[in-house]
Amino acid sequence: MSALFVWNPSYIGDDKSKLSFFVTHGQVTDVVFNDLDFLSAVLSELSIDGMIESWTVKPYRTDYFGDNPDSDIWWDVWPIAWKFSLVGSGEFAIPTGYDRLWTGTNAFGDDEAEPPSEKKPAECLVLADFDSIAGLAEARDAIAAADFTTVGVSNSATQLTISEGLAYGKYPQLQVSLGEREPGFFESGADYARAVQNVLRQAGGTTDHTARL
């Protein structure tokens, strides 16, 4: 069994000295570590070469990595995923042909990332993979043009923060943050997030990891 799962390592933009990936809970722990020993062990298990100079970590609630989409418990539908963003002293080297869906790890460290709470706000993240860069670009345009007033959101462009990554080493990925949301947002069905997902799916995106299995 794996304590944690590591997903979607990718360069940040065109800068190979910057790397990001997501970490989710595995079967045997609810702890995510946040120190150099842990991150160096993760890179080794991913077969990624490079020296880490600095990093940040941020927790999100996203259903992309979840295994319980039909659960009646909202935090099972929207579990926490930690996004690590690394800066290297030189370039990182992701292996050519990297195509893992995820990597299980039992890496550990001395410092723990701040644990989330179902009673506290958390940033909501919608992820969508596309078959091509052109498809991703079309989805960006679709999000910019979408009308979310039906879910009570006006001026949505000012509320969304969009970044890009790579899923499974080959699928361009949009990472759309809806900002910090109260627990009640998720408990009541996360309508805004569902509306964003619908736009991305209509543009050809897949919004959960099982679509690539």
N, C-alpha and C positions, 0 to 999 in steps of 0.2 A: 504494500500500500504506500501511497505517496502522501506526504504531509501537505504539499502544495503543488499547484500546477502553474506552469509558466506558458504564456501565450504570446504569439505574434511579435517576436523581436523584429524591429525594423529601424533603419536609419531615420533620423529626424530631418526631413527635407532631403537635400542633396549633400548634407554634411555628414561624412562618415565618422567624424569624431564625436557624433552625438547619436545616442541609441535609446530606444524606448521599448518597453514590454509590459505586459500585464501579469499580475500574480493573483491567483484565487485560492481559496481553501481547498484542501484535499479531504481525505477521509479521516485523518487522525489528529487534526489540530485546528484551532481557530486563531492561531497566532501567525502574523507575518513579521519577519525580521527586517531590520533597517540599519544595517551596518556593512562595512567593507568586506568582512569575512563572508557574510551571506551572499552579497552580490558577486563577489569573485567566484564563489562556488557555483552560483547559478550560471555565470558565463562559461565556466568550465564544462558544466553539464550540457550547455547549449552548443559547445564546441566553437564558441566565439572568442577570438583572440583580441586582446586589447587591455590597456591599463586604465583603471578608473581614477579620474581626478576629483570629480564631485558628482553629486546626484541629488535629485528631489524625488519625493514620493507623494502621491495624492490618492485618497480613496474616492471611489465613485460607486453609486448604485446603478447597475446595468443588468438587463435581463439577457444580454447576448451570450454570456457564459453559463447561464443557469440551466439546471436540469429539471426544474419543477414548474413549468409555465402554468400548470393548471392548479397549483396549490392554493388553498384558501388562506395561507399565511403570506402576507405581502412581502416579508423580507426573504422568503424562499423564492418568490418570483423575481425580486429585485435584490439579489445578494451583492455584497461588496466585492469590488475588484480594485486592486491597488495598481496604479500606473507608475512605474519607475522610469525616470528620464535621466540618463547618464551622460556625462561629459568625460571624454577620454583625454589622456595626455598626448595621444596621437590618434590615429584612426582605429576603429574597431573593424574586425573582419568577420562578417557573417559568412558561413560556408556557402560556396557556390551550390545551387540546387537545393538549398534549405527548403523543406516543404512539410515540416512537422505540424500536425494539428495542435498539439500541446506537448509539453514535456513535464513529466512528474518528477518531483525533487524532494529529497529529505534534507536539503541544505538548511543550516541553522546559523544563528549568530547570537550575540550577547544583548543587542538592543532591539526592542520590539517597536513596530509601528504602532501609533496610537490606535487602540481598538475602537471600532465603530459601535454605535448604540442605536437600537431601534427607536429610542426616544429622542434622538437628536436629528437636526437637519443633515442632509447629505446632497452632494452634487449628483444630478441625474445625467447619465451618459447613454446616448443611442449610438450604436455601431452598425455600419452597413458595409458589406463587401460588394465589389463589382468585378465584372469579368475583364474590364479594360479601363485605362485612364480616361478614354472618351466617355465611357459610361459614368464614371465618377464625376467628370466635369458637368455632364448633363444633370446629374443629381444635385450638384451644387446650385445650378441655375434654378432647378425646380424648387429647392428649399427657399431660395431667395424670393421666388415669385409666389410662394404658397400663401394662402389665406387661412390663418388659424383662429379667426374670430369665432368660429363655431365652438371652439373649446376655451373661449374666454381670453384669448391672447391677441393683443394688437401690437403692432410694431415688433413683430417676432424677430426680425433681423437683429435688433438691438439686444435681444435676450439670448441669442444663440452664439456659441463660440465653436468654430469648426476647425479641426485639424485633420491631418491625414496620416495614415500608416500603411502597413502591408500585412495582410492576413495570410498565414500559412506560406509565407515566402513568395507569394505570387499574385494575390488578389488585392488590388488597390482598395483601401478602406477609408471611409469617412468616419470621423469621430466627432459627434455633435453633442456638445454639452448644453443642457438646458438651464444651467445654473443651480444654485443651492435650493433644495426643496424640503418642505416640512414632511414629517412622516405621514401626515394625512393625505398628502399628494399621492403617495404610492399606495396607501391603503384604499383610497377611493378609486383606484384604477389607472392613475397616471395618464389621463386623457390627452394631455398635450404631447407626452412622449409617444403615445400610440398614434396620434395624428402625424407626427414627424416620421415615424416608422412607415406609415402608409404611403407618404409621399416618396420616401426612399425606395420602397418596394415597387411602387408604380414606375419608378425610374430604372428599375432593373436590379435593385440591390437585394441582398439577403441580410436579414437582421438577427439571425441567431446562428450559433456555431454548428448546429446539427445539419444545416443545409449543405455543408461542405463534407459531411461524413461519407 
